[in-house]
Amino acid sequence: MGIYLVSIGAQDWFGGADGDEADEDGHGALAAALDAELRRRGIAPYTSVPEQVGLVRGSGQSFEEKLVPPMDGFGELCRAHLSEREAGLLLSWSVLVPFSLDEEIHLPVENAYDDETTVAGAPQVRALAERLAAAIRLPVDVIPEACDNLDLTTWFLDGAAQRAATTRPGPWAEDLDAAFYVALYLRAAQHCVRRGCPMTYC
């Protein structure tokens, strides 16, 4: 049990358009509502979602990480280095899409945790995560880049992060829980843009 941040393939994204529960029959109602809103804003509909591929550890073709550590330190970090609006964007989205959005899109579609879905653009989220990573001097060259089977979660929780902190000290090592979420949102946004797939919590 717990909350996971995962990538979504085309079959799940476009499935369930008849209003079935998203976690059972896909996110079709959400996909349809998003496309309608994009058209209303003069933006092309989001139809180029890649198919989900079978798990190959280290391939970086899918994304799955578990939100285990407490988020208090991460929230404080956001308030210290981001504006209120920027922090709200980073902390409040429920679906991430791989293209730019000038502002979040709020859709009256229920998801696993709320009766409204907030959609954000991955390029905007990536830019904010990059700023936080720079602020805490996160060693992005040593943290896992492929996150297809809890690689990032395991790295932070099973001792590798603590070992890295002894050879790569810096502000990031002072609060590994906060550093985990900086890395999580950075890698999620990077994956979303690179693969062109949506991301959500489940």
DRENDREN-203771 format. One line per field, with one value per atom (N, C-alpha, C): residue number from 0; atom name; x, y, z. Coordinates in nm, 4 decimals. Layout:
BEGIN
seq	(NUM_...)
atom	(CA_...)
x	(X_...)
y	(Y_...)
z	(Z_...)
// end
This chain:
BEGIN
seq	(0_0_0_1_1_1_2_2_2_3_3_3_4_4_4_5_5_5_6_6_6_7_7_7_8_8_8_9_9_9_10_10_10_11_11_11_12_12_12_13_13_13_14_14_14_15_15_15_16_16_16_17_17_17_18_18_18_19_19_19_20_20_20_21_21_21_22_22_22_23_23_23_24_24_24_25_25_25_26_26_26_27_27_27_28_28_28_29_29_29_30_30_30_31_31_31_32_32_32_33_33_33_34_34_34_35_35_35_36_36_36_37_37_37_38_38_38_39_39_39_40_40_40_41_41_41_42_42_42_43_43_43_44_44_44_45_45_45_46_46_46_47_47_47_48_48_48_49_49_49_50_50_50_51_51_51_52_52_52_53_53_53_54_54_54_55_55_55_56_56_56_57_57_57_58_58_58_59_59_59_60_60_60_61_61_61_62_62_62_63_63_63_64_64_64_65_65_65_66_66_66_67_67_67_68_68_68_69_69_69_70_70_70_71_71_71_72_72_72_73_73_73_74_74_74_75_75_75_76_76_76_77_77_77_78_78_78_79_79_79_80_80_80_81_81_81_82_82_82_83_83_83_84_84_84_85_85_85_86_86_86_87_87_87_88_88_88_89_89_89_90_90_90_91_91_91_92_92_92_93_93_93_94_94_94_95_95_95_96_96_96_97_97_97_98_98_98_99_99_99_100_100_100_101_101_101_102_102_102_103_103_103_104_104_104_105_105_105_106_106_106_107_107_107_108_108_108_109_109_109_110_110_110_111_111_111_112_112_112_113_113_113_114_114_114_115_115_115_116_116_116_117_117_117_118_118_118_119_119_119_120_120_120_121_121_121_122_122_122_123_123_123_124_124_124_125_125_125_126_126_126_127_127_127_128_128_128_129_129_129_130_130_130_131_131_131_132_132_132_133_133_133_134_134_134_135_135_135_136_136_136_137_137_137_138_138_138_139_139_139_140_140_140_141_141_141_142_142_142_143_143_143_144_144_144_145_145_145_146_146_146_147_147_147_148_148_148_149_149_149_150_150_150_151_151_151_152_152_152_153_153_153_154_154_154_155_155_155_156_156_156_157_157_157_158_158_158_159_159_159_160_160_160_161_161_161_162_162_162_163_163_163_164_164_164_165_165_165_166_166_166_167_167_167_168_168_168_169_169_169_170_170_170_171_171_171_172_172_172_173_173_173_174_174_174_175_175_175_176_176_176_177_177_177_178_178_178_179_179_179_180_180_180_181_181_181_182_182_182_183_183_183_184_184_184_185_185_185_186_186_186_187_187_187_188_188_188_189_189_189_190_190_190_191_191_191_192_192_192_193_193_193_194_194_194_195_195_195_196_196_196_197_197_197_198_198_198_199_199_199_200_200_200_201_201_201)
atom	(N_CA_C_N_CA_C_N_CA_C_N_CA_C_N_CA_C_N_CA_C_N_CA_C_N_CA_C_N_CA_C_N_CA_C_N_CA_C_N_CA_C_N_CA_C_N_CA_C_N_CA_C_N_CA_C_N_CA_C_N_CA_C_N_CA_C_N_CA_C_N_CA_C_N_CA_C_N_CA_C_N_CA_C_N_CA_C_N_CA_C_N_CA_C_N_CA_C_N_CA_C_N_CA_C_N_CA_C_N_CA_C_N_CA_C_N_CA_C_N_CA_C_N_CA_C_N_CA_C_N_CA_C_N_CA_C_N_CA_C_N_CA_C_N_CA_C_N_CA_C_N_CA_C_N_CA_C_N_CA_C_N_CA_C_N_CA_C_N_CA_C_N_CA_C_N_CA_C_N_CA_C_N_CA_C_N_CA_C_N_CA_C_N_CA_C_N_CA_C_N_CA_C_N_CA_C_N_CA_C_N_CA_C_N_CA_C_N_CA_C_N_CA_C_N_CA_C_N_CA_C_N_CA_C_N_CA_C_N_CA_C_N_CA_C_N_CA_C_N_CA_C_N_CA_C_N_CA_C_N_CA_C_N_CA_C_N_CA_C_N_CA_C_N_CA_C_N_CA_C_N_CA_C_N_CA_C_N_CA_C_N_CA_C_N_CA_C_N_CA_C_N_CA_C_N_CA_C_N_CA_C_N_CA_C_N_CA_C_N_CA_C_N_CA_C_N_CA_C_N_CA_C_N_CA_C_N_CA_C_N_CA_C_N_CA_C_N_CA_C_N_CA_C_N_CA_C_N_CA_C_N_CA_C_N_CA_C_N_CA_C_N_CA_C_N_CA_C_N_CA_C_N_CA_C_N_CA_C_N_CA_C_N_CA_C_N_CA_C_N_CA_C_N_CA_C_N_CA_C_N_CA_C_N_CA_C_N_CA_C_N_CA_C_N_CA_C_N_CA_C_N_CA_C_N_CA_C_N_CA_C_N_CA_C_N_CA_C_N_CA_C_N_CA_C_N_CA_C_N_CA_C_N_CA_C_N_CA_C_N_CA_C_N_CA_C_N_CA_C_N_CA_C_N_CA_C_N_CA_C_N_CA_C_N_CA_C_N_CA_C_N_CA_C_N_CA_C_N_CA_C_N_CA_C_N_CA_C_N_CA_C_N_CA_C_N_CA_C_N_CA_C_N_CA_C_N_CA_C_N_CA_C_N_CA_C_N_CA_C_N_CA_C_N_CA_C_N_CA_C_N_CA_C_N_CA_C_N_CA_C_N_CA_C_N_CA_C_N_CA_C_N_CA_C_N_CA_C_N_CA_C_N_CA_C_N_CA_C_N_CA_C_N_CA_C_N_CA_C_N_CA_C_N_CA_C_N_CA_C_N_CA_C_N_CA_C_N_CA_C_N_CA_C_N_CA_C_N_CA_C_N_CA_C_N_CA_C_N_CA_C_N_CA_C_N_CA_C_N_CA_C_N_CA_C_N_CA_C_N_CA_C_N_CA_C_N_CA_C_N_CA_C_N_CA_C_N_CA_C_N_CA_C_N_CA_C_N_CA_C_N_CA_C_N_CA_C)
x	(0.0841_0.0000_0.0878_0.0246_0.0980_0.0697_0.1330_0.1145_0.2345_0.2061_0.3089_0.2929_0.4050_0.4051_0.4476_0.3617_0.3848_0.3589_0.4201_0.3916_0.2695_0.2033_0.0814_0.1029_0.0690_0.0765_-0.0533_-0.0486_-0.1636_-0.2893_-0.2766_-0.3960_-0.4681_-0.3939_-0.4565_-0.5042_-0.4299_-0.4674_-0.5984_-0.6152_-0.7351_-0.8476_-0.8230_-0.9262_-1.0245_-1.1373_-1.2343_-1.3040_-1.3162_-1.3769_-1.5245_-1.5854_-1.7282_-1.7564_-1.6478_-1.6695_-1.6377_-1.5837_-1.5445_-1.4344_-1.4140_-1.3110_-1.1750_-1.0953_-0.9673_-0.8734_-0.8743_-0.7780_-0.8188_-0.9354_-0.9801_-0.9805_-1.0211_-1.0421_-0.9724_-0.8742_-0.8002_-0.8449_-0.7888_-0.8087_-0.8797_-0.9647_-1.0277_-1.1102_-1.1840_-1.2648_-1.1759_-1.0633_-0.9677_-0.9055_-0.8658_-0.8049_-0.9009_-1.0275_-1.1271_-1.1489_-1.1572_-1.1779_-1.0581_-0.9376_-0.8178_-0.8127_-0.8406_-0.8371_-0.9393_-1.0573_-1.1595_-1.1108_-1.0462_-0.9968_-0.8794_-0.7930_-0.6825_-0.7356_-0.8347_-0.8943_-0.9539_-1.0207_-1.0815_-0.9751_-0.8542_-0.7444_-0.6617_-0.7033_-0.6309_-0.5046_-0.4993_-0.3833_-0.4228_-0.3314_-0.3595_-0.3887_-0.4824_-0.5111_-0.3904_-0.3875_-0.2750_-0.3049_-0.2591_-0.2907_-0.1689_-0.0490_0.0726_0.1290_0.0450_0.0880_0.1507_0.2726_0.3352_0.2742_0.2835_0.2377_0.3303_0.2712_0.3524_0.4320_0.5573_0.6406_0.6647_0.7024_0.7323_0.8512_0.8503_0.9552_1.0895_1.1864_1.3257_1.4044_1.4563_1.5231_1.6364_1.6372_1.7419_1.7203_1.6088_1.5856_1.5345_1.4697_1.4142_1.2925_1.2265_1.1097_0.9789_0.9822_0.8640_0.9092_0.8138_0.8468_0.7558_0.8164_0.7386_0.8229_0.7792_0.8449_0.7393_0.7779_0.6840_0.7162_0.6129_0.6298_0.6295_0.7470_0.7586_0.7972_0.9040_0.9477_0.8455_0.8489_0.7622_0.8018_0.7034_0.7256_0.7462_0.7523_0.7599_0.8810_0.9982_1.1192_1.1147_1.0518_1.0394_0.9489_0.8409_0.7532_0.8256_0.9085_0.9862_1.0868_1.1464_1.2423_1.1752_1.0563_0.9816_0.9499_0.9063_0.8718_0.9948_1.1111_1.2333_1.2883_1.2658_1.3323_1.2365_1.1068_1.0096_0.9053_0.8422_0.7298_0.6115_0.5125_0.3942_0.3263_0.3193_0.2562_0.3380_0.4701_0.5570_0.5497_0.5517_0.5408_0.4070_0.3015_0.1696_0.1654_0.2305_0.2355_0.3066_0.4204_0.5002_0.4303_0.3556_0.2988_0.1554_0.0863_-0.0582_-0.1036_-0.0155_-0.0640_-0.0955_-0.1904_-0.2239_-0.1935_-0.1762_-0.1344_-0.0314_0.0739_0.1795_0.1764_0.1822_0.1835_0.3141_0.3613_0.4967_0.5128_0.4095_0.4196_0.3964_0.4371_0.4282_0.2840_0.2530_0.1254_0.1537_0.0938_0.1162_0.0649_-0.0387_-0.0936_-0.1574_-0.1775_-0.2383_-0.3804_-0.4231_-0.5596_-0.6336_-0.7454_-0.8267_-0.9475_-0.9598_-1.0664_-1.1584_-1.2896_-1.3851_-1.3936_-1.2791_-1.2716_-1.2096_-1.2757_-1.2276_-1.1022_-1.0088_-0.8929_-0.8842_-0.7737_-0.7632_-0.7681_-0.7372_-0.7249_-0.8084_-0.8791_-0.9539_-1.0683_-1.1637_-1.2754_-1.2481_-1.1281_-1.0847_-0.9418_-0.9108_-0.7767_-0.7062_-0.5857_-0.5039_-0.3916_-0.3856_-0.2872_-0.1812_-0.0548_0.0565_0.1477_0.2220_0.3171_0.4522_0.5060_0.6334_0.7487_0.7564_0.8676_0.8693_0.7512_0.7448_0.7865_0.7384_0.7745_0.9238_0.9769_1.1202_1.2036_1.1655_1.2411_1.2426_1.1298_1.1242_1.2087_1.2009_1.2806_1.4297_1.4652_1.6056_1.6551_1.5711_1.6103_1.6336_1.5451_1.5630_1.6870_1.7095_1.8283_1.9553_1.9573_2.0740_2.0905_1.9788_1.9841_2.0438_2.0155_2.0681_2.1899_2.2368_2.3520_2.3298_2.2152_2.1821_2.2783_2.3438_2.4389_2.3658_2.3149_2.2298_2.3060_2.4381_2.5156_2.5272_2.4913_2.5018_2.3671_2.2627_2.1319_2.0754_1.9931_1.9403_1.8669_1.8896_1.8208_1.7040_1.7202_1.6101_1.5311_1.4015_1.3176_1.2026_1.2354_1.1288_1.0869_1.1601_1.1212_1.1683_1.1212_1.1531_1.3031_1.3750_1.5199_1.5570_1.4860_1.5144_1.4755_1.3586_1.3128_1.4117_1.4551_1.5495_1.6828_1.7295_1.8575_1.8571_1.7466_1.7387_1.7114_1.6372_1.5936_1.6825_1.7603_1.8374_1.9856_2.0251_2.1608_2.2523_2.2195_2.3093_2.3207_2.2111_2.2150_2.3040_2.2941_2.3784_2.5256_2.5550_2.6942_2.7437_2.6577_2.6961_2.7188_2.6453_2.6579_2.7957_2.8632_2.9963_3.1018_3.0784_3.1757_3.1313_3.0008_2.9474_2.8672_2.9327_2.8588_2.8017_2.7025_2.6393_2.5061_2.4349_2.3040_2.2058_2.2161_2.1237_2.1303_2.2492_2.2688_2.2156_2.1805_2.1301_1.9856_1.9118_1.7727_1.7475_1.7751_1.7622_1.6168_1.5238_1.3818_1.3453_1.3872_1.3600_1.4323_1.5566_1.6333_1.5661_1.5038_1.4329_1.3243_1.2464_1.1366_1.1861_1.2963_1.3550_1.3936_1.4615_1.5024_1.3814_1.2785_1.1593_1.0919_1.0678_0.9992_1.0874_1.2173_1.3085_1.3067_1.3245_1.3283_1.1921_1.0844_0.9514_0.9286_0.9628_0.9432_1.0342_1.1571_1.2491_1.1959_1.1464_1.0923_0.9706_0.8819_0.7602_0.7931_0.8898_0.9280_0.9981_1.0902_1.1701_1.0843_0.9937_0.9105_0.7814_0.7436_0.6202_0.4951_0.5080_0.3958_0.3438_0.2171_0.1641_0.2088_0.2038_0.2388_0.1248_0.1042_0.0012_0.0315_-0.0468_-0.0337_-0.1361_-0.0981_-0.1937_-0.1695)
y	(-0.1196_0.0000_0.1248_0.2404_0.3655_0.4378_0.5522_0.6343_0.6155_0.5904_0.5728_0.6809_0.7223_0.8100_0.7249_0.7164_0.6219_0.6869_0.6286_0.6688_0.5924_0.6483_0.5880_0.5635_0.4429_0.4106_0.4421_0.4339_0.4733_0.3948_0.2653_0.1838_0.2300_0.2565_0.3031_0.4471_0.5301_0.6707_0.6873_0.6146_0.6312_0.5361_0.4431_0.3481_0.4091_0.3437_0.3847_0.5148_0.5541_0.6834_0.6892_0.5752_0.5754_0.6145_0.6520_0.7000_0.5970_0.4809_0.3830_0.4399_0.3763_0.4226_0.4171_0.5221_0.5320_0.4192_0.3758_0.2748_0.1368_0.1208_-0.0074_-0.0112_0.0938_0.0893_0.2004_0.2619_0.3637_0.5042_0.5959_0.7382_0.8065_0.7345_0.7866_0.9112_0.9164_1.0348_1.1570_1.1358_1.2449_1.2862_1.1894_1.2204_1.3006_1.2612_1.3322_1.4739_1.4885_1.6211_1.7112_1.6558_1.7354_1.7808_1.6901_1.7279_1.8365_1.8262_1.9289_2.0648_2.0660_2.1922_2.2452_2.1564_2.2012_2.2648_2.2019_2.2596_2.3965_2.4094_2.5374_2.6461_2.6078_2.7026_2.7184_2.6510_2.6613_2.5787_2.4732_2.3842_2.2502_2.1884_2.0584_1.9541_1.8630_1.7572_1.6675_1.6037_1.5190_1.3748_1.3380_1.2049_1.1147_1.1689_1.0917_1.0260_0.9540_0.8845_0.7511_0.7220_0.5947_0.4773_0.3616_0.2415_0.2089_0.1531_0.1055_-0.0162_-0.0251_-0.1388_-0.2271_-0.3504_-0.4417_-0.3930_-0.4272_-0.3812_-0.4435_-0.3586_-0.3997_-0.3083_-0.3623_-0.2799_-0.1997_-0.0702_0.0168_0.0711_0.0320_0.0766_0.2193_0.2660_0.4001_0.4161_0.3068_0.3127_0.3279_0.3040_0.3246_0.3914_0.4357_0.5092_0.4595_0.4248_0.3870_0.4137_0.5067_0.5357_0.5526_0.5201_0.5256_0.6447_0.7201_0.8376_0.7927_0.7578_0.7016_0.8051_0.8834_0.9743_1.0846_1.1418_1.2574_1.3759_1.4616_1.5725_1.7076_1.7100_1.8383_1.9198_1.8565_1.9278_1.9761_1.8982_1.9383_2.0598_2.0610_2.1773_2.3027_2.2909_2.4049_2.4499_2.3539_2.3860_2.4635_2.4201_2.4901_2.6329_2.6504_2.7850_2.8749_2.8155_2.8945_2.9393_2.8601_2.8873_2.9158_2.8985_2.9210_3.0216_3.0863_3.1732_3.0866_3.1519_3.0774_3.0078_3.0777_3.0180_2.9014_2.9175_2.8100_2.6881_2.7110_2.5997_2.5293_2.6078_2.5485_2.4613_2.5067_2.4272_2.2952_2.3001_2.1797_2.0798_2.1300_2.0423_1.9992_2.0627_2.0392_1.9614_1.9365_1.8673_1.7212_1.6685_1.5259_1.4497_1.5221_1.4613_1.5523_1.4924_1.5653_1.5255_1.6250_1.5980_1.6528_1.5973_1.6288_1.7594_1.8391_1.9650_2.0828_2.1997_2.3203_2.3667_2.4131_2.4768_2.6071_2.7149_2.8435_2.8447_2.7664_2.7537_2.6170_2.5751_2.4452_2.4409_2.3216_2.2998_2.2211_2.2751_2.2080_2.1459_2.0153_1.9419_1.8758_1.8828_1.8218_1.6700_1.6047_1.4594_1.4001_1.3036_1.2407_1.1574_1.1600_1.0725_0.9909_0.9225_0.8324_0.9052_1.0362_1.1056_1.2325_1.2707_1.3958_1.3902_1.4812_1.4850_1.5813_1.6405_1.7265_1.6893_1.6977_1.6644_1.7914_1.8120_1.9269_1.8788_1.9344_1.8939_2.0029_1.9617_2.0561_2.0120_2.1064_2.0776_2.0358_1.9262_1.8763_1.9748_2.0501_2.1457_2.2480_2.2931_2.3877_2.3223_2.2001_2.1278_2.0959_2.0572_2.0269_2.1494_2.2658_2.3876_2.4190_2.4003_2.4249_2.3240_2.1967_2.0934_2.1169_2.1647_2.1955_2.3075_2.4057_2.5146_2.4636_2.3765_2.3197_2.2323_2.1535_2.0680_2.1510_2.2643_2.3518_2.4142_2.4486_2.5141_2.4228_2.2938_2.2014_2.1249_2.1593_2.0931_1.9411_1.9024_1.7610_1.6970_1.5876_1.5242_1.4423_1.5120_1.4466_1.3435_1.3501_1.2536_1.1180_1.1101_0.9819_0.9224_1.0044_0.9475_0.8752_0.7703_0.6934_0.7806_0.7524_0.8249_0.7447_0.6127_0.5242_0.4900_0.5113_0.4947_0.3985_0.2840_0.1960_0.0919_0.0785_-0.0212_0.0225_0.1392_0.1934_0.2159_0.2410_0.2579_0.3785_0.4866_0.6081_0.5899_0.5331_0.5077_0.4195_0.3131_0.2209_0.2895_0.3723_0.4407_0.5291_0.5989_0.6883_0.6151_0.5071_0.4430_0.3284_0.2716_0.1521_0.1791_0.3035_0.3333_0.3948_0.3829_0.4373_0.5887_0.6565_0.8021_0.8435_0.7728_0.8049_0.7829_0.6783_0.6540_0.7623_0.8035_0.9087_1.0407_1.0623_1.1872_1.2016_1.0910_1.0996_1.1417_1.1101_1.1469_1.2684_1.2997_1.4160_1.5021_1.5563_1.6347_1.7622_1.8154_1.9377_1.9547_2.0627_2.0858_1.9715_1.9031_1.7928_1.6852_1.6624_1.5545_1.5894_1.7171_1.7583_1.7151_1.6902_1.6430_1.5509_1.4231_1.3276_1.3067_1.3279_1.3162_1.4248_1.5481_1.6577_1.6347_1.5869_1.5600_1.4529_1.3549_1.2511_1.3121_1.4040_1.4614_1.5544_1.6239_1.7027_1.6095_1.5002_1.4034_1.3391_1.3081_1.2435_1.3309_1.4576_1.5446_1.5785_1.5891_1.6129_1.4951_1.3748_1.2573_1.2311_1.2562_1.2359_1.3301_1.4569_1.5536_1.5230_1.4836_1.4461_1.3265_1.2263_1.1072_1.1423_1.2250_1.2648_1.3293_1.4209_1.4901_1.3945_1.3143_1.2261_1.1193_1.0593_0.9518_1.0024_1.1258_1.1802_1.1198_1.0696_1.0011_1.0812_1.0658_1.1311_1.0571_1.1271_1.0728_1.1019_1.0108_1.0352_0.9586_0.9852_0.9140_0.8007_0.6921_0.5825_0.5150)
z	(0.0000_0.0000_0.0000_-0.0172_-0.0219_-0.1515_-0.1682_-0.2875_-0.3794_-0.5060_-0.6073_-0.7131_-0.7697_-0.8869_-1.0050_-1.1063_-1.2149_-1.3505_-1.4518_-1.5895_-1.6393_-1.7402_-1.7959_-1.9445_-1.9890_-2.1305_-2.2028_-2.3346_-2.4174_-2.3844_-2.3624_-2.3378_-2.2122_-2.1045_-1.9811_-1.9929_-2.0663_-2.0788_-2.1537_-2.2617_-2.3428_-2.3042_-2.2134_-2.1724_-2.0753_-2.0577_-1.9583_-1.9863_-2.1109_-2.1430_-2.1111_-2.0799_-2.0484_-1.9044_-1.8303_-1.6943_-1.5889_-1.6256_-1.5263_-1.4378_-1.3229_-1.2324_-1.2998_-1.2814_-1.3507_-1.3145_-1.1868_-1.1483_-1.1959_-1.2533_-1.3054_-1.4571_-1.5203_-1.6653_-1.7411_-1.6814_-1.7533_-1.7200_-1.7935_-1.7662_-1.8830_-1.9517_-2.0716_-2.0488_-1.9376_-1.9088_-1.8902_-1.8232_-1.8048_-1.9374_-2.0188_-2.1485_-2.2350_-2.2359_-2.3164_-2.2647_-2.1317_-2.0740_-2.0996_-2.0905_-2.1165_-2.2618_-2.3543_-2.4958_-2.5268_-2.4649_-2.4872_-2.4375_-2.3224_-2.2677_-2.3496_-2.3971_-2.4821_-2.6102_-2.6716_-2.7933_-2.7633_-2.6489_-2.6114_-2.5998_-2.5588_-2.5433_-2.6707_-2.7763_-2.9014_-2.9068_-2.8252_-2.8198_-2.8803_-2.9521_-3.0137_-2.9068_-2.9323_-2.8349_-2.8130_-2.6993_-2.6592_-2.7006_-2.8180_-2.8727_-2.8878_-2.8715_-2.8998_-2.7742_-2.7030_-2.5812_-2.6199_-2.5764_-2.6137_-2.5379_-2.5952_-2.5273_-2.4105_-2.3056_-2.1942_-2.2406_-2.1977_-2.2366_-2.1156_-2.1408_-2.0321_-1.9506_-1.8232_-1.7333_-1.7680_-1.7932_-1.8070_-1.7155_-1.6053_-1.5059_-1.5692_-1.5378_-1.5867_-1.7263_-1.7905_-1.9280_-1.9349_-1.8283_-1.8282_-1.9173_-1.9510_-2.0388_-1.9626_-1.8331_-1.7499_-1.6208_-1.5403_-1.4176_-1.3068_-1.1943_-1.0759_-0.9517_-0.8702_-0.7440_-0.6352_-0.5117_-0.3999_-0.3107_-0.2745_-0.1900_-0.0440_0.0064_0.1407_0.2458_0.2273_0.3342_0.3616_0.4815_0.5094_0.4224_0.3910_0.2979_0.3660_0.4992_0.5695_0.5252_0.5203_0.4817_0.3387_0.2527_0.1132_0.1006_0.1764_0.1748_0.2198_0.3245_0.3721_0.2664_0.1982_0.0924_-0.0201_-0.0576_-0.1625_-0.1209_0.0021_0.0485_0.0566_0.0802_0.0925_-0.0429_-0.1463_-0.2744_-0.3898_-0.3678_-0.4744_-0.4276_-0.5236_-0.4886_-0.4462_-0.3869_-0.3433_-0.4610_-0.5733_-0.6913_-0.7446_-0.7471_-0.7967_-0.7061_-0.5755_-0.4816_-0.4976_-0.5187_-0.5394_-0.6629_-0.7696_-0.8926_-0.8683_-0.8023_-0.7821_-0.6908_-0.5934_-0.4914_-0.5187_-0.6130_-0.6219_-0.7446_-0.8427_-0.9620_-0.9318_-1.0057_-0.9943_-1.1222_-1.2330_-1.3594_-1.4239_-1.4759_-1.5453_-1.6919_-1.7806_-1.9246_-1.9827_-2.0958_-2.1434_-2.2200_-2.2295_-2.3041_-2.2102_-2.2553_-2.1727_-2.1575_-2.0385_-2.0101_-1.9363_-1.9822_-1.9174_-1.7738_-1.7488_-1.6145_-1.6010_-1.4774_-1.4544_-1.5113_-1.5467_-1.5943_-1.4872_-1.4430_-1.3413_-1.4099_-1.3980_-1.4655_-1.3630_-1.3852_-1.2915_-1.3114_-1.3037_-1.3222_-1.1969_-1.1404_-1.0181_-1.0455_-0.9495_-0.9569_-0.8283_-0.8087_-0.6941_-0.5601_-0.5586_-0.4313_-0.4196_-0.5249_-0.5196_-0.6211_-0.6067_-0.7011_-0.8156_-0.8175_-0.9266_-0.9636_-1.0914_-1.1386_-1.1848_-1.1350_-1.1734_-1.2640_-1.3839_-1.4848_-1.4954_-1.4918_-1.5049_-1.6180_-1.6726_-1.7788_-1.7215_-1.7710_-1.7200_-1.7386_-1.8495_-1.8606_-1.7475_-1.7035_-1.5933_-1.4614_-1.4385_-1.3157_-1.3158_-1.4302_-1.4398_-1.4047_-1.4548_-1.4266_-1.2769_-1.2104_-1.0662_-0.9905_-1.0291_-0.9631_-0.9853_-1.1024_-1.1303_-1.0399_-1.0147_-0.9247_-0.7836_-0.7372_-0.6035_-0.5975_-0.7036_-0.7078_-0.7004_-0.7704_-0.7661_-0.6276_-0.5642_-0.4333_-0.3268_-0.3354_-0.2336_-0.2844_-0.4021_-0.4654_-0.4712_-0.5227_-0.5374_-0.6381_-0.6022_-0.6946_-0.8014_-0.9011_-1.0005_-1.0828_-1.0799_-1.1575_-1.0900_-0.9622_-0.8928_-0.8538_-0.8474_-0.8136_-0.9357_-0.9139_-1.0276_-1.1275_-1.2537_-1.3606_-1.4142_-1.4233_-1.4620_-1.3368_-1.3404_-1.2209_-1.2505_-1.3133_-1.3581_-1.2556_-1.1454_-1.0460_-0.9079_-0.8663_-0.7346_-0.7157_-0.8238_-0.8138_-0.7283_-0.7453_-0.6693_-0.5234_-0.5007_-0.3642_-0.2906_-0.3541_-0.2922_-0.2644_-0.3579_-0.3416_-0.2181_-0.1966_-0.0818_0.0486_0.0454_0.1695_0.2154_0.1266_0.1631_0.1858_0.2035_0.2451_0.1415_0.0132_-0.0893_-0.0787_-0.0467_-0.0334_0.0834_0.1948_0.3095_0.2779_0.2042_0.1658_0.0704_-0.0229_-0.1162_-0.0438_0.0636_0.1383_0.2017_0.2276_0.2882_0.1862_0.0602_-0.0444_-0.1247_-0.1210_-0.1922_-0.0946_0.0079_0.1068_0.0459_0.1133_0.0674_0.1356_0.1071_0.1701_0.1475_0.0341_0.0058_0.1123_0.1701_0.2666_0.4047_0.4266_0.5577_0.5797_0.4736_0.4842_0.3657_0.3849_0.2744_0.2336_0.3253_0.2885_0.1874_0.2155_0.1223_-0.0095_-0.0023_-0.1235_-0.2084_-0.1430_-0.2172_-0.3048_-0.2499_-0.3277_-0.4373_-0.4133_-0.5216_-0.6363_-0.6016_-0.7040_-0.7705_-0.6916_-0.7461_-0.8514_-0.8185_-0.9135_-1.0329_-1.0092_-1.1203_-1.2172_-1.1668_-1.2541_-1.3186_-1.2470_-1.3052_-1.4226_-1.4053_-1.5134_-1.6311_-1.6027_-1.7105_-1.7878_-1.7159_-1.7815_-1.8655_-1.8101_-1.8796_-2.0137_-2.0135_-2.1367_-2.2328_-2.1810_-2.2667_-2.3340_-2.2581_-2.3124_-2.3749_-2.3429_-2.3967_-2.3364_-2.2120_-2.1484_-2.0300_-1.9959_-1.8767_-1.7516_-1.6387_-1.5082_-1.4127_-1.3169_-1.2172_-1.0903_-0.9870_-0.8595_-0.8534_-0.7913_-0.7742_-0.6395)
// end
